[in-house]
Amino acid sequence: MKDEELTNLFIKAKGYIEKRVESTDPNRLWQGIGIKLREKELKSLLRRLKRFEKNPAGIRLSDRKDLLLLLLYAKGRMGKVAEPILGMTRIMKLLFIAFEELALAPLIKNPYRFAPYKLGPCAPELYFDLETLIDAKLIRVTKLDPEGVPVITQDSETANRLSRLNSGITAAERLDSLTQAFQLTPKGKRFARTLLESALKRQKNILPGLEIIKAQFGSLPLTQLLRYVYCRYPEYSTKSAIIDKVIGKTHQSD
C-alpha cells in the first residue's frame, strides 16, 4: 500500500474515532473505565489474598493499597490498633501527609499521585482503591449521621470508639458533612499485620510514623487538618474552594 493511501486511511479512521468520542457521554465513558479498572484490581487482589491464606509469609509490601491498609491498622489518638478514620477527606489528607513526611513512595511500585483540587491535595485513584478493598472485605464502612454518630450498628465497641473520636468536634468544624467511618475488618487486620512485618524490614520508622500522623491529625477538626496541609504545602492549595475559610485571606497574602 502506498504512503498516500495509508495517509488517507489514517485520516478516515481518525475522523471515525473523533465522531464516536464526540457522541459519547464523558461521564458514562469515565464510569465505564472506572468499573473495568476496579474489576481488574479486585481480581488481582483476590488472587493475592488466596496466596496469603496459603502462605502468609510470602506476602510482601508492594502495592499502594497496602499503605492505605497500614494507615488504617496503625494506632490513633486512643492508642488502639486499627482505630477507624472518619470521612473520606480525612483519609486522603492523612495519606498525603504520610507520603510527604515518611517518604513512602519508594516502598511500592505504583504510588499515589497527588494534585491540587477543591479540598487540597487529591489522588483520585484512592476512591477506586477504597471501593476495591471494601469489595474484598478488607475494609468496612459504618454510616454516620451528620453529628458523626453511627446510624445503625450492632457493634457497641465501634459505636463508643466513634463517639470518643468525635468528642469536642462540632458538625461545622467537620466541614466535610461526615457520613462514613472506615475501618479494617478482622480479615483486613490479619492481612495488614503481615504487610507490616514486610514493611518494617524495609523502613523501620513506618509504623511509629503512621501512628504519630494518625494520632496527631486523625481526630482533629477537618478545618485544623486542612490548615496544616495548606500552610505546610501551599502548592497543593492553589485550587482549594475553601481556602478563605481554612486559613483566611490575610494569611494567604503574607
ZADO-1210 file (C-alpha; in nm, 4 decimals, padded with zeros to 6 digits):
<atoms>
<atom x="00.0000" y="00.0000" z="00.0000" code="MET" pos="1"/>
<atom x="00.1340" y="00.3422" z="-00.0956" code="LYS" pos="2"/>
<atom x="00.2101" y="00.6152" z="00.1577" code="ASP" pos="3"/>
<atom x="-00.0712" y="00.8308" z="00.0200" code="GLU" pos="4"/>
<atom x="-00.3234" y="00.5507" z="00.0650" code="GLU" pos="5"/>
<atom x="-00.2025" y="00.4884" z="00.4206" code="LEU" pos="6"/>
<atom x="-00.2389" y="00.8578" z="00.5000" code="THR" pos="7"/>
<atom x="-00.5955" y="00.8677" z="00.3664" code="ASN" pos="8"/>
<atom x="-00.6842" y="00.5545" z="00.5623" code="LEU" pos="9"/>
<atom x="-00.5427" y="00.7056" z="00.8798" code="PHE" pos="10"/>
<atom x="-00.7405" y="01.0286" z="00.8273" code="ILE" pos="11"/>
<atom x="-01.0653" y="00.8329" z="00.7821" code="LYS" pos="12"/>
<atom x="-01.0000" y="00.6236" z="01.0917" code="ALA" pos="13"/>
<atom x="-00.9151" y="00.9354" z="01.2932" code="LYS" pos="14"/>
<atom x="-01.2363" y="01.1050" z="01.1828" code="GLY" pos="15"/>
<atom x="-01.4422" y="00.7989" z="01.2735" code="TYR" pos="16"/>
<atom x="-01.2907" y="00.7782" z="01.6229" code="ILE" pos="17"/>
<atom x="-01.3421" y="01.1513" z="01.6847" code="GLU" pos="18"/>
<atom x="-01.7107" y="01.1253" z="01.5889" code="LYS" pos="19"/>
<atom x="-01.7593" y="00.8304" z="01.8235" code="ARG" pos="20"/>
<atom x="-01.5910" y="01.0136" z="02.1092" code="VAL" pos="21"/>
<atom x="-01.7949" y="01.3310" z="02.0488" code="GLU" pos="22"/>
<atom x="-02.1196" y="01.1316" z="02.0622" code="SER" pos="23"/>
<atom x="-02.0225" y="00.9612" z="02.3883" code="THR" pos="24"/>
<atom x="-02.1274" y="01.0918" z="02.7280" code="ASP" pos="25"/>
<atom x="-01.7907" y="01.1592" z="02.9010" code="PRO" pos="26"/>
<atom x="-01.9357" y="01.0781" z="03.2442" code="ASN" pos="27"/>
<atom x="-02.0559" y="00.7388" z="03.1267" code="ARG" pos="28"/>
<atom x="-01.7257" y="00.6841" z="02.9485" code="LEU" pos="29"/>
<atom x="-01.5215" y="00.7503" z="03.2633" code="TRP" pos="30"/>
<atom x="-01.7631" y="00.5499" z="03.4745" code="GLN" pos="31"/>
<atom x="-01.7206" y="00.2530" z="03.2406" code="GLY" pos="32"/>
<atom x="-01.3431" y="00.2857" z="03.2516" code="ILE" pos="33"/>
<atom x="-01.3522" y="00.3050" z="03.6303" code="GLY" pos="34"/>
<atom x="-01.5641" y="-00.0103" z="03.6584" code="ILE" pos="35"/>
<atom x="-01.3288" y="-00.2037" z="03.4307" code="LYS" pos="36"/>
<atom x="-01.0222" y="-00.0885" z="03.6231" code="LEU" pos="37"/>
<atom x="-01.1801" y="-00.1749" z="03.9563" code="ARG" pos="38"/>
<atom x="-01.2814" y="-00.5193" z="03.8354" code="GLU" pos="39"/>
<atom x="-00.9249" y="-00.5859" z="03.7251" code="LYS" pos="40"/>
<atom x="-00.7825" y="-00.4594" z="04.0546" code="GLU" pos="41"/>
<atom x="-01.0286" y="-00.6669" z="04.2557" code="LEU" pos="42"/>
<atom x="-00.9413" y="-00.9882" z="04.0702" code="LYS" pos="43"/>
<atom x="-00.5720" y="-00.9228" z="04.1271" code="SER" pos="44"/>
<atom x="-00.6295" y="-00.8520" z="04.4985" code="LEU" pos="45"/>
<atom x="-00.8433" y="-01.1643" z="04.5468" code="LEU" pos="46"/>
<atom x="-00.5696" y="-01.3772" z="04.3911" code="ARG" pos="47"/>
<atom x="-00.3221" y="-01.2196" z="04.6299" code="ARG" pos="48"/>
<atom x="-00.5480" y="-01.2904" z="04.9271" code="LEU" pos="49"/>
<atom x="-00.5666" y="-01.6567" z="04.8268" code="LYS" pos="50"/>
<atom x="-00.1879" y="-01.6703" z="04.8281" code="ARG" pos="51"/>
<atom x="-00.1948" y="-01.5021" z="05.1681" code="PHE" pos="52"/>
<atom x="-00.4253" y="-01.7682" z="05.3124" code="GLU" pos="53"/>
<atom x="-00.1943" y="-02.0443" z="05.1875" code="LYS" pos="54"/>
<atom x="00.1373" y="-01.8789" z="05.2690" code="ASN" pos="55"/>
<atom x="00.1202" y="-01.5597" z="05.4800" code="PRO" pos="56"/>
<atom x="00.4992" y="-01.5368" z="05.4970" code="ALA" pos="57"/>
<atom x="00.5130" y="-01.4991" z="05.1192" code="GLY" pos="58"/>
<atom x="00.3242" y="-01.1692" z="05.1184" code="ILE" pos="59"/>
<atom x="00.5329" y="-00.8563" z="05.0650" code="ARG" pos="60"/>
<atom x="00.4542" y="-00.4852" z="05.0739" code="LEU" pos="61"/>
<atom x="00.4251" y="-00.3922" z="04.7068" code="SER" pos="62"/>
<atom x="00.1043" y="-00.2053" z="04.6211" code="ASP" pos="63"/>
<atom x="-00.0231" y="00.1424" z="04.7080" code="ARG" pos="64"/>
<atom x="-00.3352" y="-00.0125" z="04.8655" code="LYS" pos="65"/>
<atom x="-00.1019" y="-00.1795" z="05.1154" code="ASP" pos="66"/>
<atom x="-00.0104" y="00.1609" z="05.2574" code="LEU" pos="67"/>
<atom x="-00.3766" y="00.2521" z="05.2945" code="LEU" pos="68"/>
<atom x="-00.4269" y="-00.0698" z="05.4927" code="LEU" pos="69"/>
<atom x="-00.1275" y="00.0114" z="05.7128" code="LEU" pos="70"/>
<atom x="-00.2675" y="00.3584" z="05.7862" code="LEU" pos="71"/>
<atom x="-00.5950" y="00.2028" z="05.8937" code="LEU" pos="72"/>
<atom x="-00.4064" y="-00.0586" z="06.1001" code="TYR" pos="73"/>
<atom x="-00.1981" y="00.1962" z="06.2917" code="ALA" pos="74"/>
<atom x="-00.2951" y="00.3137" z="06.6400" code="LYS" pos="75"/>
<atom x="-00.4601" y="00.6527" z="06.6659" code="GLY" pos="76"/>
<atom x="-00.5476" y="00.9031" z="06.9361" code="ARG" pos="77"/>
<atom x="-00.6914" y="00.6380" z="07.1693" code="MET" pos="78"/>
<atom x="-00.3843" y="00.4185" z="07.1406" code="GLY" pos="79"/>
<atom x="-00.5703" y="00.1195" z="06.9975" code="LYS" pos="80"/>
<atom x="-00.4745" y="-00.0836" z="06.6919" code="VAL" pos="81"/>
<atom x="-00.6893" y="-00.0252" z="06.3824" code="ALA" pos="82"/>
<atom x="-00.8837" y="00.2781" z="06.5029" code="GLU" pos="83"/>
<atom x="-01.1405" y="00.3943" z="06.2452" code="PRO" pos="84"/>
<atom x="-01.0773" y="00.7010" z="06.0307" code="ILE" pos="85"/>
<atom x="-01.3691" y="00.9397" z="05.9968" code="LEU" pos="86"/>
<atom x="-01.4532" y="01.0584" z="05.6473" code="GLY" pos="87"/>
<atom x="-01.3018" y="01.0271" z="05.3020" code="MET" pos="88"/>
<atom x="-01.1402" y="01.3713" z="05.3108" code="THR" pos="89"/>
<atom x="-00.9528" y="01.2863" z="05.6298" code="ARG" pos="90"/>
<atom x="-00.8209" y="00.9594" z="05.4823" code="ILE" pos="91"/>
<atom x="-00.6997" y="01.1497" z="05.1758" code="MET" pos="92"/>
<atom x="-00.5147" y="01.4116" z="05.3776" code="LYS" pos="93"/>
<atom x="-00.3608" y="01.1658" z="05.6265" code="LEU" pos="94"/>
<atom x="-00.2303" y="00.9548" z="05.3403" code="LEU" pos="95"/>
<atom x="-00.0917" y="01.2663" z="05.1712" code="PHE" pos="96"/>
<atom x="00.0938" y="01.3688" z="05.4884" code="ILE" pos="97"/>
<atom x="00.2288" y="01.0151" z="05.5245" code="ALA" pos="98"/>
<atom x="00.3622" y="01.0130" z="05.1679" code="PHE" pos="99"/>
<atom x="00.5224" y="01.3532" z="05.2088" code="GLU" pos="100"/>
<atom x="00.6702" y="01.3151" z="05.5567" code="GLU" pos="101"/>
<atom x="00.7570" y="00.9449" z="05.5692" code="LEU" pos="102"/>
<atom x="00.8858" y="00.9101" z="05.2095" code="ALA" pos="103"/>
<atom x="00.6614" y="00.6110" z="05.1345" code="LEU" pos="104"/>
<atom x="00.6638" y="00.6236" z="04.7534" code="ALA" pos="105"/>
<atom x="00.9859" y="00.4179" z="04.7066" code="PRO" pos="106"/>
<atom x="00.8321" y="00.1289" z="04.9019" code="LEU" pos="107"/>
<atom x="00.5758" y="00.0473" z="04.6328" code="ILE" pos="108"/>
<atom x="00.5552" y="00.0176" z="04.2575" code="LYS" pos="109"/>
<atom x="00.2522" y="00.2424" z="04.1934" code="ASN" pos="110"/>
<atom x="00.2432" y="00.5325" z="04.4419" code="PRO" pos="111"/>
<atom x="-00.0460" y="00.7748" z="04.4688" code="TYR" pos="112"/>
<atom x="-00.0053" y="01.0903" z="04.2608" code="ARG" pos="113"/>
<atom x="-00.1492" y="01.3852" z="04.4497" code="PHE" pos="114"/>
<atom x="-00.2530" y="01.7043" z="04.2720" code="ALA" pos="115"/>
<atom x="-00.4219" y="02.0299" z="04.3848" code="PRO" pos="116"/>
<atom x="-00.8017" y="02.0082" z="04.3954" code="TYR" pos="117"/>
<atom x="-01.1078" y="02.1597" z="04.5651" code="LYS" pos="118"/>
<atom x="-01.0090" y="02.0474" z="04.9169" code="LEU" pos="119"/>
<atom x="-00.6340" y="02.0495" z="04.8640" code="GLY" pos="120"/>
<atom x="-00.4148" y="01.7536" z="04.7624" code="PRO" pos="121"/>
<atom x="-00.6149" y="01.4763" z="04.5980" code="CYS" pos="122"/>
<atom x="-00.5311" y="01.1379" z="04.4438" code="ALA" pos="123"/>
<atom x="-00.8425" y="01.0234" z="04.2513" code="PRO" pos="124"/>
<atom x="-00.7247" y="00.6624" z="04.2417" code="GLU" pos="125"/>
<atom x="-00.7744" y="00.6430" z="04.6180" code="LEU" pos="126"/>
<atom x="-01.1523" y="00.6331" z="04.5637" code="TYR" pos="127"/>
<atom x="-01.1189" y="00.3250" z="04.3411" code="PHE" pos="128"/>
<atom x="-00.8801" y="00.1618" z="04.5868" code="ASP" pos="129"/>
<atom x="-01.1171" y="00.2060" z="04.8795" code="LEU" pos="130"/>
<atom x="-01.4034" y="00.0509" z="04.6831" code="GLU" pos="131"/>
<atom x="-01.1780" y="-00.2396" z="04.5838" code="THR" pos="132"/>
<atom x="-01.0716" y="-00.3019" z="04.9443" code="LEU" pos="133"/>
<atom x="-01.4346" y="-00.2853" z="05.0573" code="ILE" pos="134"/>
<atom x="-01.5385" y="-00.5333" z="04.7862" code="ASP" pos="135"/>
<atom x="-01.2565" y="-00.7632" z="04.9008" code="ALA" pos="136"/>
<atom x="-01.3940" y="-00.7404" z="05.2579" code="LYS" pos="137"/>
<atom x="-01.0724" y="-00.5961" z="05.3972" code="LEU" pos="138"/>
<atom x="-01.2377" y="-00.2657" z="05.4907" code="ILE" pos="139"/>
<atom x="-01.5859" y="-00.1998" z="05.6215" code="ARG" pos="140"/>
<atom x="-01.7775" y="00.1264" z="05.6237" code="VAL" pos="141"/>
<atom x="-02.0001" y="00.2444" z="05.9086" code="THR" pos="142"/>
<atom x="-02.2631" y="00.5018" z="05.8146" code="LYS" pos="143"/>
<atom x="-02.2837" y="00.8046" z="06.0424" code="LEU" pos="144"/>
<atom x="-02.5411" y="01.0759" z="06.0921" code="ASP" pos="145"/>
<atom x="-02.4464" y="01.4462" z="06.0470" code="PRO" pos="146"/>
<atom x="-02.3191" y="01.4554" z="06.4059" code="GLU" pos="147"/>
<atom x="-02.0837" y="01.1636" z="06.3470" code="GLY" pos="148"/>
<atom x="-02.2861" y="00.9049" z="06.5402" code="VAL" pos="149"/>
<atom x="-02.3397" y="00.5551" z="06.3912" code="PRO" pos="150"/>
<atom x="-02.6827" y="00.5365" z="06.2270" code="VAL" pos="151"/>
<atom x="-02.7265" y="00.1611" z="06.2729" code="ILE" pos="152"/>
<atom x="-02.4737" y="-00.0646" z="06.4386" code="THR" pos="153"/>
<atom x="-02.4755" y="-00.3914" z="06.6327" code="GLN" pos="154"/>
<atom x="-02.1185" y="-00.3289" z="06.7463" code="ASP" pos="155"/>
<atom x="-02.1277" y="-00.1257" z="07.0680" code="SER" pos="156"/>
<atom x="-01.7464" y="-00.1048" z="07.0844" code="GLU" pos="157"/>
<atom x="-01.7309" y="00.0571" z="06.7404" code="THR" pos="158"/>
<atom x="-02.0093" y="00.2984" z="06.8361" code="ALA" pos="159"/>
<atom x="-01.8270" y="00.4018" z="07.1530" code="ASN" pos="160"/>
<atom x="-01.4932" y="00.4457" z="06.9740" code="ARG" pos="161"/>
<atom x="-01.6511" y="00.6621" z="06.7041" code="LEU" pos="162"/>
<atom x="-01.8254" y="00.8747" z="06.9650" code="SER" pos="163"/>
<atom x="-01.4958" y="00.9297" z="07.1500" code="ARG" pos="164"/>
<atom x="-01.3161" y="01.0185" z="06.8269" code="LEU" pos="165"/>
<atom x="-01.5826" y="01.2812" z="06.7582" code="ASN" pos="166"/>
<atom x="-01.5840" y="01.4263" z="07.1080" code="SER" pos="167"/>
<atom x="-01.5421" y="01.8038" z="07.1098" code="GLY" pos="168"/>
<atom x="-01.5751" y="01.8376" z="06.7308" code="ILE" pos="169"/>
<atom x="-01.8858" y="02.0169" z="06.6095" code="THR" pos="170"/>
<atom x="-02.0581" y="01.9453" z="06.2783" code="ALA" pos="171"/>
<atom x="-01.9416" y="02.2854" z="06.1484" code="ALA" pos="172"/>
<atom x="-01.5797" y="02.2045" z="06.2315" code="GLU" pos="173"/>
<atom x="-01.6005" y="01.8752" z="06.0454" code="ARG" pos="174"/>
<atom x="-01.6627" y="02.0691" z="05.7275" code="LEU" pos="175"/>
<atom x="-01.6947" y="01.7552" z="05.5132" code="ASP" pos="176"/>
<atom x="-02.0533" y="01.6537" z="05.6009" code="SER" pos="177"/>
<atom x="-01.9166" y="01.3442" z="05.7679" code="LEU" pos="178"/>
<atom x="-02.1236" y="01.0392" z="05.6736" code="THR" pos="179"/>
<atom x="-01.8807" y="00.7457" z="05.6881" code="GLN" pos="180"/>
<atom x="-01.6176" y="00.5853" z="05.9089" code="ALA" pos="181"/>
<atom x="-01.3649" y="00.3449" z="05.7560" code="PHE" pos="182"/>
<atom x="-01.2027" y="00.0593" z="05.9467" code="GLN" pos="183"/>
<atom x="-01.0396" y="-00.2768" z="05.8878" code="LEU" pos="184"/>
<atom x="-01.2365" y="-00.5996" z="05.9096" code="THR" pos="185"/>
<atom x="-01.0831" y="-00.8919" z="06.1061" code="PRO" pos="186"/>
<atom x="-00.9572" y="-01.0258" z="05.7739" code="LYS" pos="187"/>
<atom x="-00.8161" y="-00.6832" z="05.6912" code="GLY" pos="188"/>
<atom x="-00.6331" y="-00.6699" z="06.0246" code="LYS" pos="189"/>
<atom x="-00.4675" y="-01.0073" z="05.9633" code="ARG" pos="190"/>
<atom x="-00.3575" y="-00.9042" z="05.6158" code="PHE" pos="191"/>
<atom x="-00.2351" y="-00.5626" z="05.7327" code="ALA" pos="192"/>
<atom x="-00.0378" y="-00.7208" z="06.0183" code="ARG" pos="193"/>
<atom x="00.1505" y="-00.9370" z="05.7681" code="THR" pos="194"/>
<atom x="00.2133" y="-00.6388" z="05.5425" code="LEU" pos="195"/>
<atom x="00.3508" y="-00.4503" z="05.8414" code="LEU" pos="196"/>
<atom x="00.6075" y="-00.7226" z="05.9094" code="GLU" pos="197"/>
<atom x="00.7266" y="-00.6864" z="05.5499" code="SER" pos="198"/>
<atom x="00.7247" y="-00.3052" z="05.5666" code="ALA" pos="199"/>
<atom x="00.9305" y="-00.2902" z="05.8875" code="LEU" pos="200"/>
<atom x="01.2115" y="-00.4827" z="05.7211" code="LYS" pos="201"/>
<atom x="01.2441" y="-00.2065" z="05.4638" code="ARG" pos="202"/>
<atom x="01.1621" y="00.1036" z="05.6692" code="GLN" pos="203"/>
<atom x="01.1789" y="00.0732" z="06.0478" code="LYS" pos="204"/>
<atom x="01.0094" y="00.4054" z="06.1199" code="ASN" pos="205"/>
<atom x="00.6997" y="00.3371" z="05.9106" code="ILE" pos="206"/>
<atom x="00.4761" y="00.2199" z="06.1972" code="LEU" pos="207"/>
<atom x="00.5702" y="00.4877" z="06.4545" code="PRO" pos="208"/>
<atom x="00.5478" y="00.7460" z="06.1758" code="GLY" pos="209"/>
<atom x="00.1968" y="00.6372" z="06.0732" code="LEU" pos="210"/>
<atom x="00.0870" y="00.6255" z="06.4361" code="GLU" pos="211"/>
<atom x="00.2117" y="00.9794" z="06.5028" code="ILE" pos="212"/>
<atom x="00.0302" y="01.1093" z="06.1936" code="ILE" pos="213"/>
<atom x="-00.2916" y="00.9218" z="06.2736" code="LYS" pos="214"/>
<atom x="-00.2919" y="01.0199" z="06.6421" code="ALA" pos="215"/>
<atom x="-00.1974" y="01.3831" z="06.5797" code="GLN" pos="216"/>
<atom x="-00.4200" y="01.4551" z="06.2796" code="PHE" pos="217"/>
<atom x="-00.6765" y="01.1727" z="06.2592" code="GLY" pos="218"/>
<atom x="-00.9244" y="01.3172" z="06.5060" code="SER" pos="219"/>
<atom x="-00.8656" y="01.6886" z="06.4515" code="LEU" pos="220"/>
<atom x="-01.1492" y="01.9046" z="06.3237" code="PRO" pos="221"/>
<atom x="-01.1082" y="01.8961" z="05.9483" code="LEU" pos="222"/>
<atom x="-01.0508" y="02.2712" z="05.9347" code="THR" pos="223"/>
<atom x="-00.7396" y="02.2300" z="06.1517" code="GLN" pos="224"/>
<atom x="-00.6132" y="01.9345" z="05.9479" code="LEU" pos="225"/>
<atom x="-00.6562" y="02.1283" z="05.6235" code="LEU" pos="226"/>
<atom x="-00.4911" y="02.4356" z="05.7744" code="ARG" pos="227"/>
<atom x="-00.1814" y="02.2295" z="05.8477" code="TYR" pos="228"/>
<atom x="-00.1733" y="02.0876" z="05.4938" code="VAL" pos="229"/>
<atom x="-00.2394" y="02.4238" z="05.3254" code="TYR" pos="230"/>
<atom x="00.0255" y="02.6084" z="05.5267" code="CYS" pos="231"/>
<atom x="00.2943" y="02.3400" z="05.5053" code="ARG" pos="232"/>
<atom x="00.2279" y="02.2510" z="05.1415" code="TYR" pos="233"/>
<atom x="00.0839" y="02.5684" z="04.9828" code="PRO" pos="234"/>
<atom x="00.1472" y="02.4408" z="04.6301" code="GLU" pos="235"/>
<atom x="-00.1389" y="02.1926" z="04.6863" code="TYR" pos="236"/>
<atom x="-00.3880" y="02.4598" z="04.7976" code="SER" pos="237"/>
<atom x="-00.3945" y="02.6551" z="04.4696" code="THR" pos="238"/>
<atom x="-00.7315" y="02.5110" z="04.3591" code="LYS" pos="239"/>
<atom x="-00.8953" y="02.4938" z="04.7002" code="SER" pos="240"/>
<atom x="-01.2554" y="02.6133" z="04.7080" code="ALA" pos="241"/>
<atom x="-01.2451" y="02.6740" z="05.0853" code="ILE" pos="242"/>
<atom x="-00.9027" y="02.8270" z="05.1431" code="ILE" pos="243"/>
<atom x="-01.0515" y="03.1525" z="05.2766" code="ASP" pos="244"/>
<atom x="-01.2478" y="02.9591" z="05.5367" code="LYS" pos="245"/>
<atom x="-00.9499" y="02.7424" z="05.6331" code="VAL" pos="246"/>
<atom x="-00.6625" y="02.9916" z="05.6599" code="ILE" pos="247"/>
<atom x="-00.8204" y="03.3301" z="05.5888" code="GLY" pos="248"/>
<atom x="-00.7477" y="03.5916" z="05.3213" code="LYS" pos="249"/>
<atom x="-00.4900" y="03.7748" z="05.5342" code="THR" pos="250"/>
<atom x="-00.2786" y="03.4625" z="05.5791" code="HIS" pos="251"/>
<atom x="-00.2795" y="03.3957" z="05.2036" code="GLN" pos="252"/>
<atom x="-00.1230" y="03.7324" z="05.1249" code="SER" pos="253"/>
<atom x="00.1548" y="03.7065" z="05.3859" code="ASP" pos="254"/>
</atoms>
